[in-house]
Amino acid sequence: MCRSLHILELLKVINFIQGPDGYPRKVKLADNGDGTFKATYIPDDCGRYKVSVKYGGKEVPHSPFQVQAFATGSVSFT
């Protein structure tokens, strides 16, 4: 039960990842086993993605973060 609560809280923090087409993307969550979680996603298309992060129900400074996905596998943060 506690583990599910942590995942739900994490989903509140990582509000969403929006693809270049404007649609939300799924975030993969992994339990690190130490009370923390890792959130990852693999871009399914080239272009600019937006990662919205909230803490305590409020956007963190500079959120949403923009990430550029390239066909070469390189990533650029702005």
C-alpha positions as CSV (number, residue, x, y, z in Angstrom):
1,M,0.0,0.0,0.0
2,C,2.8,2.5,0.9
3,R,4.6,1.7,-2.4
4,S,1.4,2.6,-4.4
5,L,1.1,5.9,-2.4
6,H,4.7,6.8,-3.4
7,I,4.0,6.1,-7.1
8,L,0.8,8.2,-6.9
9,E,2.8,11.1,-5.3
10,L,5.4,10.8,-8.0
11,L,2.8,11.0,-10.7
12,K,1.6,14.3,-9.1
13,V,5.2,15.6,-9.3
14,I,5.9,14.6,-12.9
15,N,2.7,16.2,-14.2
16,F,3.1,15.2,-17.8
17,I,5.4,14.8,-20.8
18,Q,4.0,16.4,-23.9
19,G,5.2,15.3,-27.4
20,P,5.9,17.5,-30.4
21,D,2.4,16.7,-31.6
22,G,0.8,18.1,-28.4
23,Y,-0.3,14.7,-27.0
24,P,0.9,13.4,-23.6
25,R,3.4,10.6,-23.4
26,K,3.6,7.7,-20.9
27,V,6.2,7.9,-18.2
28,K,7.9,4.7,-17.0
29,L,8.4,4.6,-13.2
30,A,11.0,2.5,-11.4
31,D,11.3,2.0,-7.7
32,N,15.0,2.6,-6.7
33,G,14.4,0.6,-3.5
34,D,15.6,3.4,-1.3
35,G,12.4,5.5,-1.0
36,T,13.0,7.2,-4.3
37,F,11.8,6.6,-7.8
38,K,13.2,7.1,-11.3
39,A,10.9,8.4,-14.1
40,T,12.0,7.8,-17.7
41,Y,10.6,8.1,-21.1
42,I,11.8,7.3,-24.6
43,P,10.9,9.8,-27.3
44,D,8.9,8.2,-30.0
45,D,9.5,11.0,-32.5
46,C,12.0,13.8,-33.2
47,G,11.1,17.2,-32.0
48,R,10.6,19.3,-28.9
49,Y,9.0,17.7,-25.8
50,K,7.7,19.5,-22.7
51,V,8.2,18.1,-19.3
52,S,6.0,19.6,-16.7
53,V,7.1,19.2,-13.0
54,K,5.1,20.2,-10.0
55,Y,5.9,20.1,-6.3
56,G,3.3,20.7,-3.7
57,G,0.7,21.3,-6.4
58,K,2.7,24.2,-8.0
59,E,4.9,24.3,-11.0
60,V,8.6,24.3,-10.1
61,P,10.6,27.3,-11.5
62,H,11.2,27.1,-15.2
63,S,8.7,24.3,-15.7
64,P,7.7,23.1,-18.2
65,F,11.2,22.1,-19.3
66,Q,11.8,21.7,-23.0
67,V,13.8,18.8,-24.3
68,Q,14.8,18.4,-28.0
69,A,14.9,14.8,-29.3
70,F,17.1,14.1,-32.3
71,A,17.3,11.1,-34.6
72,T,21.0,10.7,-33.6
73,G,20.1,9.9,-30.0
74,S,21.5,13.3,-28.8
75,V,19.5,15.4,-26.4
76,S,19.6,19.1,-25.9
77,F,18.0,20.9,-22.9
78,T,16.9,24.5,-23.1
